[in-house]
């Protein structure tokens, strides 16, 4: 694809406040960004796994038997890994465009100021928003691939691909609190910690969970916990507190129950340049071209620390609530009661 440079007639100048119609929300990247790691190798370790402890049993060893040591056994370990991948964008701006920022199109009133003032700054910021959004999508949906040559692609494994142990197919039913509690039970049964689990879901699923909470006399507590500026709601399930958040980039009908404590971005910086840097490229005419470059992957921790729901109903019908009021009173002087409907 040939280069497309910002030119005087290709990218017009206007005055007025800038509003971005695109989606720039990256909550997962924000919430785990404080635990960022670095690597100097494209493949990095997400942890070692082994099986110890077991279900428990009562030994049966006599004093006589104890005089002979049992046969030696060992516990083996398995290393789990993921890879970083390249994110790269370019911008180009002609010299004429750079020197023509004062020429305004659209409504032209005296003393108006062009916005943006610097075209390069605007284009770089817009491309960085795209890169951030691509990272958010990849951390959720990334399909793993490890390159075997310079011509093949490294792709980091995202959460949906990673989670294989604790999975529940909803069969096009709404997601409710008992489903979430059952997933917490699955994670507990996989011998993973269950404190601080967070349901990462879309708006429809969040409506379903809130409605189910109300119908069961429970309350979704808003902003009960904050991590890196991201406020999480919470709800009490029969098996513990679960946090809730309106996530991004999730496929329709999919939700994740995440242990946020083991998630981290992994940067692979270029020596002397850092990671996600801007640099000028060779000039070939009356303009400038720059590239944004960075390498990042996801450390998702043990996949069995998380859970995944698939096939959730993709529609939501607001429920009709009703409430019965019961008043204790002397049997000789009863008080009549009636059911009170919504708004009654």
C-alpha positions as CSV (number, residue, x, y, z in Angstrom):
1,X,0.0,0.0,0.0
2,X,1.5,3.4,-1.0
3,X,2.2,6.0,1.6
4,X,-0.6,8.5,2.3
5,X,0.8,11.8,3.5
6,X,-1.1,14.6,5.3
7,X,-1.3,17.4,2.7
8,X,-3.0,20.8,2.5
9,X,-6.0,19.6,0.6
10,X,-6.1,16.1,1.9
11,X,-6.3,17.0,5.6
12,X,-8.2,20.3,6.0
13,X,-7.8,22.7,8.9
14,X,-10.7,23.8,11.0
15,X,-11.3,25.7,14.2
16,X,-13.3,24.4,17.2
17,X,-12.9,21.8,19.9
18,X,-11.9,18.3,18.8
19,X,-14.2,15.3,19.6
20,X,-13.2,11.8,18.8
21,X,-16.0,9.6,17.5
22,X,-13.9,6.4,17.7
23,X,-13.7,4.1,20.7
24,X,-10.5,4.7,22.7
25,X,-11.5,2.9,25.9
26,X,-8.8,0.4,27.1
27,X,-9.8,-0.5,30.6
28,X,-7.9,-3.9,30.8
29,X,-4.7,-2.3,29.7
30,X,-5.2,0.5,32.2
31,X,-6.0,-1.8,35.2
32,X,-3.0,-4.1,34.7
33,X,-0.6,-1.4,33.5
34,X,0.8,-0.8,37.0
35,X,2.3,-4.4,37.0
36,X,4.2,-4.0,33.7
37,X,7.2,-6.3,33.1
38,X,10.0,-6.1,30.6
39,X,11.8,-8.9,28.7
40,X,14.8,-9.0,26.3
41,X,13.5,-12.2,24.6
42,X,10.4,-12.5,22.4
43,X,9.3,-15.5,24.5
44,X,8.7,-14.9,28.2
45,X,7.6,-17.1,31.1
46,X,4.1,-16.8,32.4
47,X,4.9,-19.3,35.3
48,X,5.7,-22.8,36.2
49,X,3.0,-25.3,37.1
50,X,3.2,-28.5,39.2
51,X,0.8,-30.7,41.1
52,X,1.3,-31.0,44.8
53,X,-0.9,-31.6,47.8
54,X,-3.6,-33.6,46.1
55,X,-7.1,-34.5,47.6
56,X,-5.7,-35.6,50.9
57,X,-5.6,-39.1,52.4
58,X,-4.7,-40.7,55.7
59,X,-1.5,-42.6,55.7
60,X,-1.4,-46.2,57.1
61,X,2.1,-46.8,58.3
62,X,3.0,-49.1,61.2
63,X,6.0,-48.6,63.4
64,X,7.6,-51.7,61.8
65,X,7.0,-50.3,58.3
66,X,8.4,-47.0,59.3
67,X,11.8,-48.6,59.8
68,X,12.1,-48.9,56.0
69,X,11.9,-45.6,54.0
70,X,9.3,-45.5,51.2
71,X,10.4,-45.5,47.6
72,X,11.4,-42.0,46.5
73,X,9.2,-40.1,44.1
74,X,9.5,-36.6,42.6
75,X,7.2,-33.8,41.7
76,X,7.8,-32.4,38.2
77,X,7.3,-28.9,36.9
78,X,6.1,-27.5,33.6
79,X,7.0,-24.1,32.3
80,X,4.3,-22.0,30.6
81,X,5.2,-19.2,28.1
82,X,3.8,-16.5,25.9
83,X,5.3,-14.2,23.3
84,X,5.5,-10.5,22.6
85,X,4.4,-9.1,19.2
86,X,5.1,-6.0,17.1
87,X,2.7,-3.0,17.0
88,X,3.7,-0.5,14.3
89,X,2.2,2.5,12.6
90,X,3.5,5.3,10.4
91,X,2.5,8.9,9.7
92,X,3.6,11.3,6.9
93,X,3.2,15.0,6.6
94,X,4.2,17.2,3.6
95,X,6.3,20.4,4.2
96,X,3.5,22.4,2.5
97,X,0.9,21.1,5.0
98,X,3.2,21.9,7.9
99,X,3.5,25.5,6.7
100,X,-0.1,25.9,5.8
101,X,-1.8,25.3,9.2
102,X,-3.2,28.8,9.3
103,X,-5.4,28.2,6.3
104,X,-8.9,27.4,7.7
105,X,-11.8,25.6,6.0
106,X,-15.4,25.5,7.1
107,X,-16.9,28.3,9.2
108,X,-14.3,31.1,9.0
109,X,-14.6,33.9,11.7
110,X,-12.1,36.6,12.5
111,X,-9.5,35.6,15.1
112,X,-10.3,31.9,15.0
113,X,-7.5,29.5,15.9
114,X,-6.8,26.4,14.0
115,X,-7.1,23.1,16.0
116,X,-4.9,21.2,16.1
117,X,-2.0,23.7,15.9
118,X,0.5,21.0,15.1
119,X,-0.5,18.3,12.5
120,X,2.3,15.9,13.4
121,X,1.3,15.9,17.1
122,X,-2.4,15.3,16.2
123,X,-1.6,12.4,13.8
124,X,0.8,10.7,16.2
125,X,-1.7,11.0,19.1
126,X,-4.4,9.5,16.8
127,X,-2.2,6.6,15.8
128,X,-1.2,5.9,19.4
129,X,-4.9,5.7,20.2
130,X,-5.2,3.0,17.5
131,X,-2.2,1.1,18.9
132,X,-3.7,1.2,22.4
133,X,-7.0,-0.1,21.1
134,X,-5.2,-2.8,19.1
135,X,-3.4,-3.9,22.3
136,X,-6.6,-4.0,24.3
137,X,-8.2,-6.2,21.6
138,X,-5.2,-8.5,21.4
139,X,-5.0,-9.0,25.2
140,X,-8.6,-10.2,25.0
141,X,-8.8,-12.0,21.7
142,X,-5.2,-12.7,20.7
143,X,-4.6,-16.1,19.0
144,X,-1.1,-17.5,19.8
145,X,1.6,-18.0,17.3
146,X,5.3,-18.3,17.8
147,X,7.4,-17.3,14.8
148,X,9.8,-19.9,13.3
149,X,11.5,-17.5,10.9
150,X,11.8,-13.7,10.2
151,X,8.9,-13.9,7.7
152,X,6.4,-15.5,10.2
153,X,4.5,-13.6,12.9
154,X,4.7,-13.7,16.6
155,X,1.2,-13.3,18.2
156,X,0.6,-13.0,21.9
157,X,-2.0,-15.3,23.4
158,X,-5.1,-13.4,24.7
159,X,-7.3,-14.4,27.5
160,X,-10.1,-16.0,25.5
161,X,-7.6,-18.4,23.9
162,X,-5.7,-19.0,27.1
163,X,-8.7,-20.0,29.3
164,X,-9.4,-23.6,28.7
165,X,-10.0,-25.3,32.1
166,X,-12.9,-23.3,33.7
167,X,-15.4,-22.8,30.9
168,X,-19.2,-22.7,31.0
169,X,-21.4,-22.7,27.9
170,X,-24.6,-20.8,28.6
171,X,-26.7,-22.1,25.8
172,X,-28.1,-18.7,24.9
173,X,-29.4,-18.1,28.4
174,X,-28.9,-14.8,30.4
175,X,-26.0,-14.8,32.8
176,X,-27.1,-14.8,36.5
177,X,-25.5,-14.8,39.9
178,X,-25.8,-18.6,40.3
179,X,-23.8,-19.0,37.0
180,X,-21.1,-16.7,38.4
181,X,-21.1,-18.5,41.7
182,X,-20.8,-21.8,39.8
183,X,-17.8,-20.4,38.0
184,X,-16.2,-19.3,41.2
185,X,-16.8,-22.9,42.5
186,X,-15.0,-24.2,39.3
187,X,-12.0,-21.9,39.9
188,X,-11.9,-23.0,43.6
189,X,-12.1,-26.6,42.5
190,X,-9.1,-26.0,40.2
191,X,-7.2,-25.1,43.4
192,X,-6.9,-21.4,42.4
193,X,-7.5,-18.4,44.7
194,X,-11.0,-16.8,44.4
195,X,-10.4,-13.5,46.2
196,X,-10.9,-10.4,44.1
197,X,-12.3,-12.1,41.0
198,X,-13.7,-9.7,38.4
199,X,-16.5,-10.4,35.9
200,X,-15.4,-8.7,32.6
201,X,-18.5,-8.4,30.4
202,X,-20.4,-6.4,27.9
203,X,-23.3,-4.1,28.6
204,X,-26.0,-6.6,27.9
205,X,-24.5,-9.2,30.2
206,X,-24.1,-6.5,32.9
207,X,-27.8,-5.7,32.6
208,X,-28.6,-9.4,33.1
209,X,-26.4,-9.7,36.2
210,X,-27.9,-6.5,37.7
211,X,-31.4,-7.6,37.1
212,X,-30.8,-11.0,38.6
213,X,-29.2,-9.4,41.6
214,X,-32.3,-7.2,42.2
215,X,-34.7,-10.1,41.7
216,X,-32.7,-12.0,44.4
217,X,-32.7,-9.1,46.8
218,X,-29.0,-8.4,46.4
219,X,-27.4,-5.0,45.7
220,X,-24.7,-4.2,43.1
221,X,-22.4,-1.8,45.0
222,X,-21.0,0.8,42.6
223,X,-17.4,1.9,42.7
224,X,-16.6,-0.4,45.6
225,X,-12.9,-0.8,44.5
226,X,-10.6,1.2,42.4
227,X,-7.5,0.0,40.5
228,X,-5.4,2.4,38.5
229,X,-8.3,4.8,38.2
230,X,-10.8,2.0,37.1
231,X,-13.7,1.8,39.5
232,X,-15.2,-1.7,39.9
233,X,-18.7,-2.5,41.1
234,X,-19.2,-5.5,43.3
235,X,-21.9,-8.0,44.2
236,X,-22.1,-10.7,46.9
237,X,-22.7,-14.2,45.5
238,X,-23.4,-17.3,47.6
239,X,-19.7,-18.2,47.4
240,X,-18.1,-14.7,47.8
241,X,-17.7,-11.2,46.5
242,X,-17.3,-10.8,42.8
243,X,-16.3,-7.5,41.1
244,X,-18.0,-6.3,37.9
245,X,-16.8,-4.2,35.1
246,X,-18.0,-3.1,31.6
247,X,-15.2,-4.5,29.5
248,X,-14.2,-3.8,25.9
249,X,-13.4,-5.9,22.8
250,X,-15.3,-9.0,24.0
251,X,-17.0,-11.1,21.4
252,X,-20.8,-11.1,21.6
253,X,-22.0,-13.6,24.2
254,X,-18.7,-14.0,25.9
255,X,-17.7,-12.9,29.5
256,X,-14.6,-13.6,31.5
257,X,-14.1,-14.0,35.3
258,X,-10.6,-12.7,35.8
259,X,-8.0,-12.9,38.6
260,X,-6.6,-9.4,37.9
261,X,-3.7,-10.0,40.3
262,X,-1.8,-12.3,37.9
263,X,-2.3,-10.3,34.7
264,X,0.5,-8.0,33.4
265,X,1.7,-6.4,30.2
266,X,5.2,-7.5,29.1
267,X,7.2,-4.9,27.2
268,X,10.2,-5.8,25.0
269,X,12.1,-2.5,24.7
270,X,14.6,-1.7,22.0
271,X,18.0,-0.8,23.5
272,X,18.6,2.9,23.4
273,X,15.1,3.6,22.2
274,X,12.7,2.2,24.8
275,X,9.3,0.8,23.9
276,X,6.6,2.5,21.8
277,X,8.8,5.2,20.5
278,X,8.5,7.7,17.6
279,X,11.3,8.1,15.1
280,X,11.8,9.8,11.8
281,X,12.3,7.7,8.7
282,X,14.4,8.5,5.6
283,X,13.2,11.5,3.5
284,X,12.4,10.9,-0.1
285,X,10.9,14.3,-1.0
286,X,9.3,17.4,0.4
287,X,7.8,15.8,3.5
288,X,8.5,13.9,6.7
289,X,7.6,10.3,7.6
290,X,7.7,8.9,11.1
291,X,7.0,5.5,12.6
292,X,5.6,4.3,15.9
293,X,7.1,1.0,17.0
294,X,6.7,-1.2,20.1
295,X,6.6,-4.8,21.2
296,X,4.3,-6.1,23.9
297,X,2.7,-9.3,25.1
298,X,0.3,-10.5,27.8
299,X,1.3,-12.4,30.9
300,X,-2.0,-14.1,31.8
301,X,-0.7,-16.2,34.6
302,X,-2.1,-19.7,35.2
303,X,-5.1,-20.0,32.9
304,X,-7.0,-22.0,35.5
305,X,-7.0,-18.9,37.8
306,X,-9.6,-17.5,35.4
307,X,-13.0,-18.5,34.0
308,X,-14.8,-18.1,30.7
309,X,-18.5,-17.9,29.8
310,X,-19.6,-18.5,26.2
311,X,-23.0,-18.5,24.5
312,X,-24.6,-15.9,26.8
313,X,-27.9,-14.5,25.6
314,X,-27.3,-11.4,23.5
315,X,-30.6,-9.7,24.4
316,X,-32.0,-8.3,27.6
317,X,-35.6,-7.8,28.6
318,X,-36.1,-5.5,31.6
319,X,-37.9,-7.5,34.3
320,X,-41.1,-6.6,36.0
321,X,-40.6,-6.5,39.8
322,X,-43.2,-7.1,42.4
323,X,-43.0,-7.2,46.2
324,X,-45.3,-8.7,48.9
325,X,-45.5,-6.9,52.2
326,X,-46.2,-8.9,55.3
327,X,-47.2,-7.3,58.6
328,X,-47.2,-9.3,61.9
329,X,-50.3,-8.5,64.0
330,X,-52.6,-9.9,66.6
331,X,-54.9,-12.6,65.2
332,X,-57.9,-10.9,66.7
333,X,-57.2,-7.7,64.7
334,X,-55.7,-8.8,61.3
335,X,-54.2,-6.4,58.9
336,X,-55.0,-7.0,55.2
337,X,-52.0,-6.9,52.8
338,X,-51.8,-6.8,49.1
339,X,-49.0,-7.3,46.5
340,X,-47.4,-4.1,45.4
341,X,-46.3,-4.0,41.7
342,X,-43.5,-1.9,40.2
343,X,-44.3,1.8,40.7
344,X,-47.3,0.9,42.9
